[in-house]
C-alpha cells in the first residue's frame, strides 16, 4: 500500500514531523549509548574491586577473605629450599666452663657386676641451658646522720643520684617494663600481670606509665639529634598509617633511613603533620614514598615505591585483563633482577629498559584511549578516568621518580623500610588497643623510635633500655660510631 499525498503543505509537515521524530530517537539512542558505556565502566570497576586483595592493591592483608600466596620480585634461582651444600649450620655449642656439673655415675653392669671401683674410660657430655629462678632483690641504702660536736650542724650521707624516693624500682626492673611495654608491645594490664606472675610483685598500671614517662623525657635530646642527622642523609623514607587516639582517627608518621627512625603522631595526615616533624621541609636529598600527594609539596627529589606500582599492575591484570600491565610487571621484574640480583648497571642495558618502558606505555595508552567527551568537550568538568588510565598517566608523568633507582645506587626499589617501621603500630593496635591520651601515643612513639634506631645499628635493645632506665641513654653518635 502506498500513501499518496497531493497537498504539498501536508507533505512538508509530515516530513518535518518524521525528521523531528528521527532526531529525538537519535538523541535517545545517543543517551542510551552513553549510559551503557557508563554502566559497562562501572561494572568493570566493581568487578575489579571484587578481585582486589593485598597482593594486587593497597588493601591491608587483614582485609583478605582468602589469603593470597605472597610473591617475591626475585626470580627463581633453581636451588632447592633449605640449607645449601657446604652450608654451616648453627646450634647450641658446648661451653668449656659450665656453671654447674652434675655427675651421673654407673654403679652396676647390666650383667650384675659391680663397677664401683672401675675408673670411667670416657665421659659423655650434655649441657642444658636454662634461666635460674629470679626474684625481686631489695637493696636498702642507709645514709648516716651525724651531728658535728663543734658547730652542731647535722650532716647526712649522700645517696646515689638515682635514688630520689624512699622506695623505688631499680634500672633492671624498669628495663623489663620498657621492654615488655614498648618492644614486645604488651598492654599496661598485661605488663602488670606479668610482674605479678613472674616476680610475685604487684605493680600498678600508673607506675608503669610513670616509668614510660621518665624514659620519654630522657630521650628528648636523642630525638632532636636524630632530626639533625636525618637532614643530611642522602636518602630518606617516609610513610604514614592510621591509628586511634581518644577514639578519633589520628596518624602515625615516620621518617628514617637504614640507621635511624623518627616517629610522630598527629591528628592530620598532610602538610601540618609533616611540618611539625621539622625534617622534610628543610630536606634537600631524595625522599622515597608511596605517591602521597603531600610529599610533592616539598622542594626535594622524589623516588616512588615500585612495590605499590607492582601491586597495581597485578590488580589491572586481574581486574581489567589488560596485556600492557602484565608486560610492565615483567619489565620491572627484569630490571630488579638485573640491578639488585646480578648487581649490574650497564648504561646501554638501562637505555634498553627505558625504551621497553616507553613501548609498553604506548601500548597501554592504545588500550585506554581518552573518553570521547574529553575530546569533544561536550560536557563540563573532567570525566572520571579508570584505574588503568590513572596508572598509565602516573607511569608516564613521573617516570624519572619511578626509575630513579636505575641510575642512583643509593635509591632502593621500594619503600619497604618505612613500611616496616610503621607496621609495628598496627601490631600495637591489635595487641594493646587504642591510645587513651595524646601523651600516651607520643611517649610510645619516642621510645619506639629509640628502640628501632638501636636495633638498626645492631645493638642490644635490652641493654639500651637499661641505660635509658639509668638516665644515660645511647646518643645517636655513640650508636653510629661503634
C-alpha positions in Angstrom: 0.0 0.0 0.0 1.4 3.4 -1.0 0.5 6.7 0.7 -0.1 9.3 -1.9 -0.1 12.9 -0.7 -1.4 15.6 -3.1 -1.3 18.5 -0.7 2.3 20.0 -0.7 1.8 21.7 2.7 0.7 18.5 4.3 3.7 16.7 2.8 6.1 19.3 4.2 4.5 19.0 7.7 4.8 15.2 7.6 8.4 15.3 6.5 9.2 17.7 9.3 7.4 15.5 11.9 9.3 12.5 10.7 12.6 14.4 10.8 11.9 15.6 14.4 10.9 12.1 15.4 14.2 10.6 13.9 16.2 13.3 15.6 14.6 12.6 19.0 15.2 8.9 18.5 18.8 9.6 17.7 19.2 11.6 20.9 17.6 8.8 22.9 19.9 6.3 21.3 23.0 8.5 22.0 22.0 8.9 25.6 21.4 5.2 25.9 24.8 4.5 24.4 26.4 6.9 26.9 24.5 5.2 29.7 25.6 1.8 28.5 29.2 2.9 28.3 29.0 4.4 31.8 27.4 1.2 33.2 29.9 -1.0 31.5 32.8 1.0 33.0 31.0 0.9 36.4 30.6 -2.9 36.2 34.2 -3.3 35.2 35.3 -1.2 38.2 33.1 -3.2 40.5 34.4 -6.5 39.2 37.9 -5.2 39.6 37.2 -4.3 43.2 35.9 -7.8 43.9 39.2 -9.2 42.7 41.3 -6.8 44.8 43.4 -8.2 47.7 46.6 -7.3 49.5 48.7 -8.8 46.6 47.3 -6.6 43.9 46.3 -3.4 45.7 47.0 -1.3 48.7 44.5 -3.1 50.9 45.9 -4.5 54.1 46.3 -8.3 54.5 43.7 -8.3 57.3 41.0 -7.5 54.7 41.7 -10.6 52.6 38.9 -13.2 52.6 41.3 -15.7 51.2 45.0 -15.1 51.9 46.9 -14.8 48.6 50.2 -16.6 48.4 53.0 -13.9 48.7 55.2 -13.5 45.6 58.7 -12.2 45.6 60.2 -9.9 42.9 63.3 -12.2 42.8 63.5 -14.7 40.0 63.8 -18.4 40.9 67.5 -19.4 41.4 66.8 -23.1 40.7 68.2 -24.0 44.2 66.4 -26.4 46.5 64.8 -24.8 49.6 66.6 -25.0 52.9 70.3 -25.1 53.7 72.6 -25.4 50.7 75.5 -27.8 50.2 78.5 -27.0 52.4 76.3 -24.7 54.5 77.5 -24.4 58.1 74.6 -24.9 60.5 74.2 -23.1 63.8 73.1 -24.6 67.1 73.8 -24.5 70.8 77.5 -25.2 71.4 79.1 -26.8 74.4 80.8 -24.3 76.8 84.2 -25.1 78.3 83.3 -23.7 81.8 79.8 -24.7 82.8 78.3 -23.1 85.9 77.5 -26.4 87.4 78.5 -30.0 86.7 76.1 -32.9 87.7 77.7 -36.4 87.5 75.7 -39.5 86.5 77.8 -42.5 87.7 77.5 -46.1 86.6 77.5 -48.4 89.6 76.5 -51.8 88.2 77.0 -53.5 84.9 73.9 -55.0 83.2 75.4 -58.4 83.9 75.3 -57.6 87.6 79.0 -57.0 88.2 79.8 -54.0 90.5 81.6 -51.1 88.8 82.1 -49.0 92.0 85.9 -49.3 91.8 86.2 -49.2 88.0 87.6 -45.9 86.5 85.5 -44.4 83.7 87.0 -44.9 80.2 85.2 -41.8 78.8 82.8 -39.0 79.8 79.8 -38.2 77.6 78.8 -34.5 78.0 75.4 -33.0 77.6 74.7 -29.4 78.6 71.3 -27.8 79.5 70.9 -24.0 79.0 68.3 -22.6 81.4 67.4 -19.5 83.3 67.8 -19.7 87.1 64.9 -18.7 89.3 64.6 -14.9 89.5 63.2 -13.0 92.5 63.0 -9.3 93.3 66.1 -8.2 95.2 65.5 -5.4 97.7 68.6 -3.4 98.5 68.4 -0.9 101.4 70.6 2.2 101.3 71.3 3.8 104.6 72.7 7.3 104.9 74.3 8.1 108.2 73.3 11.3 110.0 75.9 12.8 112.3 75.9 16.0 114.5 79.1 17.9 114.5 80.2 18.3 118.2 81.9 21.6 117.3 79.3 23.6 115.4 76.2 21.4 116.0 75.5 21.1 112.3 73.7 18.0 111.1 75.5 16.1 108.3 73.8 13.4 106.2 75.5 10.8 103.9 74.8 11.1 100.2 72.6 8.6 98.4 73.4 7.6 94.8 72.0 10.2 92.3 69.2 7.9 91.0 67.7 7.3 94.5 65.2 10.1 94.8 62.4 8.4 96.8 62.1 6.3 99.9 61.1 3.3 97.8 61.6 2.9 94.1 62.3 0.4 91.4 65.8 -0.1 90.0 67.1 0.1 86.4 66.8 -3.6 85.7 63.1 -3.6 86.7 62.4 -0.5 84.6 64.2 -2.0 81.6 62.0 -5.0 81.9 58.9 -2.8 82.0 60.1 -0.8 78.9 61.0 -3.9 77.0 57.6 -5.5 77.6 55.6 -2.4 77.1 57.3 -0.8 74.1 59.2 -3.6 72.3 57.1 -6.7 72.9 54.2 -4.3 72.8 52.0 -5.6 75.6 49.3 -3.6 77.3 49.6 -1.9 80.7 47.3 -4.6 82.1 49.3 -7.5 80.7 52.6 -5.9 81.7 51.4 -5.6 85.3 50.1 -9.2 85.2 53.5 -10.5 84.1 55.3 -9.0 87.0 52.8 -10.4 89.4 53.0 -13.9 87.9 56.8 -13.9 87.3 58.2 -12.0 90.2 55.2 -12.0 92.7 55.4 -8.2 92.6 52.2 -6.2 92.4 52.8 -3.2 90.1 50.1 -0.7 89.3 49.4 0.5 85.8 50.1 4.0 87.0 53.7 3.0 88.0 54.3 1.5 84.6 53.0 4.7 83.0 55.4 6.8 85.2 58.4 4.6 84.1 57.5 5.2 80.4 57.0 8.9 81.1 60.5 9.2 82.6 62.0 7.4 79.7 60.2 9.8 77.3 61.7 12.8 79.0 65.2 11.3 79.0 65.0 10.8 75.2 64.2 14.4 74.3 67.8 15.2 73.2 68.1 11.8 71.4 65.1 12.7 69.2 66.5 16.1 68.5 69.8 14.6 67.5 68.0 12.2 65.1 66.3 15.1 63.4 69.5 16.9 62.8 71.3 13.9 61.3 68.3 12.9 59.1 68.5 16.3 57.4 72.0 15.3 55.9 71.0 11.8 54.9 71.2 11.3 51.1 68.0 9.2 51.0 65.1 9.2 53.4 62.0 7.0 53.6 58.6 8.4 54.7 55.2 6.8 55.3 52.1 7.2 57.4 49.4 5.0 58.8 46.2 5.5 60.7 45.7 4.9 64.4 43.1 5.7 67.1 43.8 8.3 69.8 41.0 9.3 72.2 38.6 7.4 70.0 39.4 9.6 67.0 41.3 9.0 63.7 44.9 10.1 64.1 48.0 9.4 62.0 51.4 7.9 62.8 54.2 9.5 60.6 57.7 8.0 60.2 60.8 9.3 58.6 64.0 7.3 58.6 66.9 5.5 56.8 68.9 2.4 57.3 70.2 3.5 60.7 67.7 6.0 62.1 63.9 6.1 62.8 61.8 9.0 63.8 58.1 8.7 64.7 55.4 11.3 65.4 51.6 11.3 65.9 49.3 14.0 64.6 45.6 14.4 64.0 46.4 15.5 60.4 47.8 13.3 57.6 49.0 16.1 55.4 51.5 19.0 55.5 50.7 20.1 59.0 51.9 16.9 60.4 55.0 16.8 58.1 55.9 20.3 59.0 55.6 19.7 62.7 58.3 16.9 62.5 60.7 19.6 61.2 62.7 17.4 58.8 61.2 17.2 55.3 60.5 20.9 54.9 64.3 21.6 55.2 65.5 18.4 53.4 67.3 18.6 50.0 68.1 14.9 49.4 65.9 12.1 47.9 62.7 11.2 49.6 61.2 7.7 49.0 57.5 7.5 49.5 54.2 5.9 48.2 53.0 8.8 46.0 51.2 10.6 48.8 50.5 14.0 47.2 51.6 15.9 50.3 55.2 14.9 49.8 55.4 16.6 46.4 54.8 19.9 48.1 58.4 19.9 49.3 61.5 21.0 47.4 63.5 17.8 47.3 63.9 14.9 44.8 61.4 12.1 45.0 61.5 8.4 44.4 58.3 6.3 44.3 57.8 2.9 45.8 57.7 0.4 43.0 56.2 -2.3 45.2 53.0 -0.3 45.2 53.1 0.0 41.4 53.7 -3.7 41.0 50.6 -4.4 43.1 48.6 -2.0 41.0 49.8 -3.7 37.8 48.8 -7.1 39.2 45.4 -5.6 40.0 44.9 -4.3 36.5 45.8 -7.7 35.1 43.4 -9.5 37.5 40.6 -6.9 37.3 40.8 -5.5 33.8 42.7 -8.2 31.9 44.9 -5.7 30.1 48.0 -7.0 28.4 50.2 -4.0 28.8 50.1 -4.2 32.6 51.5 -7.8 32.6 54.3 -6.7 30.3 55.2 -3.8 32.5 55.2 -6.0 35.6 57.6 -8.4 33.8 59.8 -5.5 32.8 60.0 -4.3 36.4 61.0 -7.8 37.5 63.7 -8.0 34.8 65.1 -4.6 35.9 65.0 -5.6 39.5 66.9 -8.9 38.8 69.5 -7.1 36.6 70.3 -4.3 39.2 69.8 -5.9 42.6 70.4 -9.6 42.0 73.0 -9.5 39.2 74.3 -6.2 40.5 74.8 -4.7 37.1 74.2 -1.1 35.7 75.4 -1.0 32.1 74.2 2.3 30.5 73.3 0.6 27.3 71.2 -2.0 29.1 69.4 0.7 31.1 68.6 2.6 27.9 67.1 -0.6 26.5 64.9 -0.9 29.6 63.7 2.7 29.2 62.8 2.0 25.5 60.8 -1.0 26.5 59.2 1.1 29.2 58.0 3.6 26.6 56.8 0.9 24.2 54.7 -0.6 26.9 53.3 2.8 27.8 52.3 3.4 24.2 50.6 0.0 24.1 48.8 0.9 27.3 47.5 4.2 26.0 46.3 2.4 23.0 44.2 0.0 25.2 42.9 3.0 27.2 42.1 5.9 24.8 40.8 9.1 26.3 37.0 9.3 26.6 35.1 10.9 23.7 33.6 13.5 26.0 37.1 14.7 26.8 38.0 15.1 23.2 34.8 16.9 22.1 34.5 19.0 25.4 30.8 18.1 25.2 30.3 18.2 29.0 31.7 20.5 31.6 34.2 19.1 34.1 36.7 16.4 33.9 35.4 12.9 33.2 36.5 10.3 35.8 39.3 8.1 34.5 39.7 4.4 35.0 42.4 2.9 37.2 44.4 1.7 34.2 44.3 5.2 32.8 45.4 6.8 36.1 48.3 4.4 36.5 49.4 5.0 32.9 49.4 8.7 33.4 51.5 8.3 36.6 54.0 6.0 34.9 54.4 8.5 32.1 54.4 11.7 34.1 56.6 10.5 37.0 58.9 8.2 35.1 62.0 10.0 36.5 60.9 9.4 40.1 59.8 5.8 39.3 63.0 4.9 37.6 65.4 6.8 39.8 66.6 3.5 41.4 68.1 2.5 38.0 70.7 5.4 38.0 71.3 6.0 41.7 72.8 3.2 43.7 71.6 4.8 47.0 67.9 4.6 45.9 66.1 1.4 46.7 63.4 -0.3 44.5 60.7 0.0 47.2 59.7 2.0 50.3 59.7 -1.2 52.4 62.0 0.3 55.0 59.3 2.9 56.0 56.5 0.3 55.8 58.4 -2.0 58.2 58.8 1.0 60.5 55.1 1.7 60.6 54.0 -1.9 60.7 54.7 -2.1 64.5 51.9 0.4 65.0 49.4 -2.0 63.5 50.7 -4.7 65.8 50.4 -2.3 68.8 46.8 -1.5 67.9 45.9 -5.2 67.6 47.6 -6.3 70.9 47.2 -3.3 73.2 44.3 -1.4 71.7 43.9 2.3 71.1 45.6 5.2 72.9 43.5 6.8 75.6 45.6 10.0 75.6 47.8 12.0 73.3 50.6 11.9 75.8 50.5 8.1 75.8 50.8 8.0 72.0 53.7 10.5 72.0 55.5 8.5 74.7 55.1 5.3 72.8 56.4 6.8 69.5 59.5 8.4 71.0 60.5 5.2 72.9 59.8 3.1 69.8 62.0 5.4 67.7 64.8 4.8 70.2 64.3 1.0 70.1 64.1 0.9 66.3 67.3 3.0 65.9 69.2 0.8 68.4 68.1 -2.4 66.6 69.0 -0.9 63.2 72.5 -0.3 64.5 72.9 -3.9 65.7 72.9 -3.2 69.4 71.1 -5.0 72.2 67.7 -3.4 72.8 67.6 -4.6 76.4 70.9 -3.1 77.3 69.9 0.2 75.6 66.7 0.2 77.6 68.7 -0.4 80.8 70.9 2.6 80.0 67.7 4.6 79.4 66.3 3.5 82.8 69.5 4.7 84.4 69.1 8.1 82.8 72.0 7.5 80.4 70.6 6.5 77.0 72.7 6.0 74.0 73.3 9.0 71.8 72.9 8.7 68.1 76.6 9.4 67.6 77.5 6.6 70.0 75.3 4.1 68.1 76.6 5.0 64.7 80.3 5.3 65.7 80.6 1.8 67.2 
